[in-house]
Amino acid sequence: MSSDMGCKCSKDFAGHLPKVVYRPLRPHGASIPPPFTVIHRLKHVGPLGFEQPFRISACCFIPDDDNMLITLSTLSVQDAARPFRAGFVQSWDLQDTESGHDDSLFTYSPKPTLSVSPDGGLVGAILNSGRRQLIIAERDKECTLEPCKIECVSRTGDENLSARTACCVFAPCGTIAVTVSNVTLSVTRGTEINEICLWRVDGRTFQSRWKSSCEVILPNFSGSLLSLVFSPDSSLIALSTSHGQVYVIRSSNLEICQTLKHDRSVGESCFCQFDPRFAFNKLTACFSNGTFKVWRLDEDNPICMKSRNISEDSCKITCFSYCPDGALIAFGLSNGTVHVYDTEFYKFLYIVNQDQYVIPRAGRGLSVCSVSFPKTCQQIAVGYNNSYVCIWQLPVKMELQHLCRIVINQLVPANRIHELPLPKSLKAYLLYTFLNLDEREVTECQTSSQQ
């Protein structure tokens, strides 16, 4: 599989990067809390004035600011098979301990995914949508969230965006985005398809490039879409379903590239992410039965490099995430714990356990719904099914090259990194981006940067 198989995105994407210096979660000179302590404990409160149960179904840090956390809260339901139809997206200022958070925005039919544009300005949470428009969240100058109308332009007429858009995901290159909409066919009343649209991003306008349906382009597609992610080089898109299926398509024309798992496994949901250290070569999928698999996406012959079951006591994997530099991977489980592994040998490192800190339990027991790392890789945000999200302190990563990267990012905006008189490999390291290298070359590059 060649690296030019996907969209021909510009190599110079500095214009889509943050224009301010990076702000870490821990202020300069502040003491480091002991490992496995909760440094922030946040709770989403519904607008109706009484204790509503919410799931923190997604959370993520803003690219240039670890003090700004975005969460997607969805109404908890007794039947886990029911799709979520309502929720709230909101930003949390972790340095403002008085007010806690800004006003939340209502979302329509949110999916358990939360995409932020590379410059941190747009949040792909669907607030509402209408004909020729998509309404998502936008961060204003005060870092609060406001509704943002995206004009949808098509060469073939109006796009079908009539209030059923389920998710919007931005590519790392900043020039393209993908939406998935639930469309009910009028010819067969009650039959619903998942329409996938590829857009070119031009400011606050989406220009249509390709449109199809998951049921057409993906063999035996069934269930509902659970995760949709771009590869780090934006050339590929990986999709996974509530029936355990995993597909890889080209972002240039939505053509199927790899079918990693197409047989249906009812009740076995799946989530997938690309390894951030590689342009498009490695994809990890986690299945709710406790298994995770790592594929190497070679030409016409994907290879499963690693397969392991990490569940215990019949627990399910509910979510997972790589840290920004790809050195760690965290798995959230249905028993309320987070298991953290390294990604060199996939060796178990430690557990982030709710019993280490008093967290109110939900009616049916505490479960992890989302996890996210900041740029420093020193903390982890964990969203639970009891309306709480906690920021946990992790064991400190005492690597000189990583600490130097954090300091440089606090002095130089991301969109100016390319101007530094440094080798290409070091600029990629500073931006947490990839080089089109194989695993051997990546290891050599890391060794060289350490020296």
N, C-alpha and C positions, 0 to 999 in steps of 0.2 A: 504494500500500500504506500503510495508516494504522498508526500506532504502537500503537493499541489492539487490534490484531488478535490478539495473543497472550494469555498468561495475565495476569490482573488482579493483578499483584504489588503489594504495598504500596510506596509511594514512600519511606516511612521504613523503611529496612532496617538502621538503625543497630545494632539488636540482633544482627544476624548478622555484624557487622564485628569485627575484632580489638579487644580491650579494653586492650591494652598499646601503648606507643609503639613506633614503627618503629625497627629496628636495622639500619643499613646495613652492607655488607660491609667497607668501609674505616673503621676507628675514627677518631674525631675527632682531627685533628692529625697523622695518619699520612701519610707521604709517598706520592705516587702513583707506582706502577711505570710504566716505559716502556710505550708501546702495543705490543700483540701479544706480551706475555710471559705465561707461565703463572704465576699466583699461587697456584694450588692444583692438585695432581695426585693424584687419588684412584683407588684400585683396589679393585674388588669381588673378594673371595676366596671361593670356594665352601666349603661346610662339610665336604667330603670329604678335605681335607688335601692335594690336589694341584691343579696349575694347570688349572682348567677354563676353557674359552673362554666368555665372556659378552658379550652385546650390551647396552649401556646404552640400551635401547629407548625410555626416557622419563626426563625429569628436569624438576624444577621447584623454584622457591624458595617458601618459606612466605610468605603475604601480608604478615606483619608483621615478618619477620626474614630478611634476605638472608644471614645466617650459617647458616641451616638449609636444606640442599639435600636433596630427596627424589629418589631414583633407583629405577627399575624395571629390574632386570637379568634378562635372559632367556638361556637356554642357546642358544649358537650352533649352527646346523645347517648342513650342507653344501648342502642343497636349500632355496633361498630361498622356494620355494612351500609348504613345509611350515609349518603353523601352529605357533606356540610354545605349548607345553603346560605349561611349568614355569619358575619363576624366583624372584626375591627382590626384596622392597621394603625399603628401608632409609633411614634419615636420617643425614646427615653434618653434624657440628658443625664448621664451617669455622674456628672460633676454637680448637678443641681439636686442635692439631697432634700431640699425643702419641698419643692413642688412635685418632684418625682418624675412626672412625664407631661407631655403636651396633650392637648385634646385629641382624641382618637377619631378616625374616620370610618364610617360604615363601609363594608365591602360586600359585594354580591358574589355568591357562589365561589368563595376562595378555595384554591387548591393548596395542598401542603407544600408550596414552593414560594419563595420570596426572592425575586431577582432585582438587583440594583444596577443601574447603568454604571459604566466604568468611572464616570466623573462624579458619581454619587448624587446626581441631581434628580433622577427619576426612580421611582419604586414601582415595580411591576405588580402591584396589587390592584385588582379590578374593583373600582368603586361602583361603576355603572357603565353602561354603553348604549349607544343608539346608532341609527343609520349613519354611516360614513364617519362615525366618531367612536373613539375609545377613551374612556375616562379612567385615569390611574392616579397615583399619588405623586406629588412633587415636593421636594424640600425647598423652602423659600430661604431668603437671606438670614432669617432668624432661626433656621434649621427646624422649623415646624413643618408639618405636612399639610398640603393644600391640594384640592382636586385640580387635575391638569387634563385639559381636553386635547387629545391627539387626533388630528385630522387624518383620515384614511383615504388615500388617493389610489385609484385603480384605472388602468387603461381600458378595462372591459366593463366599466360601470360600477355601480354601488356594490360594496362588499357586504356580505351577510354578517353584520355585527349587531344584531338586534337584541341587545340585553341578555345574551347567553354566553358571552366570552368568559372562559374559565381561568385562563392564565396568560401572562405575558412575560417572556424571558428575553433578556438582552444578551447579545454576544460579547465576549471580552474585547473584541476589536472596536466596539462602539458604533459600528456602521449598519448592523442588521439586528433584527429582532424576530421572534416567532410568537404567534398567538395560537391558542387552541380554543375553539368555540364548540358548544354543544348545540347541534342543529336538529330540530325535529322535522322529518320529511313529511310534507303535506300529502304525498301520494300514498304513503303507508302510515296512517295516523298512529302515533305512539312509538314509531321507530326513530331512534336517535342516533346520529352519527357524530364523530369527533372531527371537525373540520380544522385542518392545520394550515396556517398562512405564514408565508415568509415575507418580511418587509424590509425595505431599505430605510434606515433611520436618517431623516434630514431635519435636524432641529426638533420641532414639535409636530412634524409631519411624517407619517408612515406611507411609503410608496410601495404598492403591492408588486411582488416579484413572481411568486408562485403560490398556488392554492390547490389543495387536494384534501382527501379525508384519510384518516388513519386506517379506516376499514378497507380502503382501496390500495394504498401503497405498502401496508404492512401485512404479511401473510398471517392469517388466522387471528388477527387482532380481536381481542374481546375484553370485557370488563371496562374499567375506567382508567384514564391516564393518571398515574401517581407522580411521576417525576419526568422532567424534560430539562436537559442540560446541554450546553455547548462544550466542545472540546476547548482546551486553552488557546489553540490557534484559530478557533472559530470555524474550522473547516467541516466539522462533524456535529451531529446532534444525536444524543442518546435518549431513548424513551423507555419507560418501564410502566407496567400496568398492575392493576389490582389482582390480576390472575397470574402474576409471576413471569410475564413475558418481558424480553429485553430486545430492543431493536436499535440499530445505528443507521442513520440516513445522512446524505450529503446536504450541507447547508446551502449549496449553490443552486440546487434544483429539486430538493426533497426526494431524490431517488434513494431507494433502499440500497444500503451498502453491506451491512452485516445483519444476519438474524442469529443472535446468540442463543435465544431461547424463545420458541414460538408455541410450544405445547401449553395448553391451559392447565393451570393448577388452582382451582377455585379455592379461595380462602388463603392463598399464599401470596400476599402482596410483595412487591419488589420496588426497591429504590436504587438509583444508580448515580455515579459521579465519575468524572475523569480524574486521573492522577494529575495534580497541577504541575508536576515536574516534567511532563512530557507533552509534546505538541498535540498528539492525538492517539498515541500508541497504547495507553493503558486505561482500561475502564474497570471500575469495581461495581459490583451489584450485590446488594444485601437483600436476602429473602426473610420474610417474617418468621419462618420456621427456625431461624437461628443460624443460617448458613450465609457466608459471604464468599464471593468468587472474584478473582482478579483475572481479567482477560488481556492478552496482548493482541492487538488488532493488526495482524499481519495480512498481507495481500491474499484475499480469498480463503484464508485459513486461520481464523481466530484461534488462539491457543489459550486454554485455561491454565494459568501459571500457578494459581493458588486456590484451594478450596478448603474451607474450615468451618466447623460448627462451633460457635462460641456461646450458645445458650446454655442455661442451667435451670434445672427445676421447671422445665417446659416453658421457660420465658421466651418471648418473641422479640426480634429486633424491630424496633419501631422507627428508627431514624439512624443516620450516620453522617459524618462529615470529615473531610481532610482539613488539617490546619493549612494556612496559606503557603508554607514552604514545602508541604507534602511529606514532612518527616513523621507526622503523627496521624492516626486515624481513630476517631472516637465513635463508638456504637452505643446508642441509647436503647435500653431494654424496658420491657413491660413491667419489670419489678422495681422500677424507679432508680436503677443504677446506670452508670455510664462506664463502659470498658474502653480503655485506651491502649492501643497497640503502636509499636513502631512500624515503619513501612519498608525497612531494609530487609528484615527477616520475618516480619509480621509476628514479632514476639510480644506477648502480653506484658504490659508495664505496670498498670495500676487501675484501681476502681475509684470512681467518684461516687460515693455512696450517700444517699439521703439520710442514713442513720448517723452520719457524722455531724449532722446539723438538724435542728428541729424544724421540719417543714410540715405544715398541716397537710394531712392526707385527704385524697378525694374519697367519695363514697365507696368506690369499688377498689380502693388501693391506689397508691401513687404509681404513675407511669411516666416515662420520659417521652416527650412528643417531638422535640427538636433539639439540636445541638449546633453550636457555631463557635469558631475560634476568632480572636482578633489577630492583627498582624504580628504582634509580639510573640504569639504562640505560648504565652505564659499564663493565660486564663482561658476559661471556656464558659460560654453561656448555655444554660440548660433550661429548656422550657418544659413544664410539667402539665398534667391534666387537671390541675387544681387552681388555675388562674395565675400561678406564680412562674416567674423566670428568675433564676439565680445565676450570678456570676461567681464562679468558683476560681480560687487561686490554685494553679498547678505547680508542681516542682519547677524551680527556675531552670531555664535553659541557659547554662553558662558556656556558651560558645562565642569566642571572640569575634568571628566573622559575622555572626548573627547580631551581636550587640552593636558592632560597627555599622551594620546595615540600618538598624533602628535609629542610631544617632544621625546618620547621613539623611535619612528620610525626614527627620525633624528639622533639617536645615535647608533642604532642597525640595521644591515641589516636584511631584511625580512627572509633570509635563516638561520639566527642565532637566531631568536625569540624562536624557540623550545628549545634552550639551557638555557633560562632564568629560574630561580627557582620560577616559578609562577604556579598557578593552570591552568588546561587545559582550563577552561572557559575564563581566562584572556588572555591566549595566542591566543585563537580564536578571542577574541575582538581586540587584537593588530593587527591581520592579516586581519581584516574585513571578517572573515570567519564564518561559521555556526557551530552550534552544532546540533546533531540529536535529537532535542527536540521539543515538541509540543509548542503551543503558550503560555500556562500557564507557562511552564518551562522556556521559553525564557524571559518572564516578570520577573520571580523570579531571573533569572540569571542577568538581567540588574539591578534589585533592589539591589542584592548582590554586584555587581561591584561598584554601586554608594556609598554604605556604606563602 
